[in-house]
């Protein structure tokens, strides 16, 4: 009986079918074990998003206002001088936002152009005012010169002596021009005869002159002459008189000459 058992065991050991089935079972067991060992890795690969999200490092949020000392100074809470405490809004974390304007190149160019235009306008206004003031000063100066010339010429007209008329006529013509010079020169002979016959002597006491109008080259002056007249008509006694006239003057070089006299030459004695 023992010999039969041993024979069966040897037969099992040498039977290739039995060996193949045994190895197949072992391979299946190993494959199952391998699949069991690989299952965690496959699970990990099936969820890449969760792994990547878990592996992504956290990003630290940095407050630029806290890192910048200048901004900290700008956003520092104000202290109420009455209570010595910070305002409620500041204590709760509210910060003022200060916006610094940014000027572009075009804005700077426009600002510069505007400033240049203002400067040019200011200079133009100053120049215009200077020109107007200079023009006004020139007019006043010309009128004063014309007034002085009229006041100098008035005694020449009203101061004469019938016995010495040559010098008188020459002086009157020297200060005359235009129509007045022609008029006086043409009537001077008749005037000599009238004054000589009446033995007229005229002395000037005072002269008053004023400019009525004009410009830098011409003027019109009102002249009032107070005089004393002695003649055959006054029986040799001085008689006060007054001669009023309007003189028109014009500039001739550096002189003011009379070109017209609107008044009778003969004096009118006062009553």
Secondary structure, DSSP 8 states (H G I E B T S, - for coil): -HHHHHHHHHHHHH-HHHHHHHHHHHHHHHHHHHHHHHHHHHHHHHTHHHHHHHHS-------HHHH-HHHHHHSS--B-TTTSSB-HHHHTT-----------HHHHHHHHHHHHHHHHHHHHHHHHHHHHHHHHHHHHHHHHHHHHHHHHHHHHHH-EETT-HHHHHHHHHHTB-HHHHHHHHHHHHHHHHHHHHHT-EEEEEEEEEEEEEE-SSEEEEEEEEEEEEESGGGTT--EEEEEEEEEEEEEETTEEEEEEEES-SS-EE--
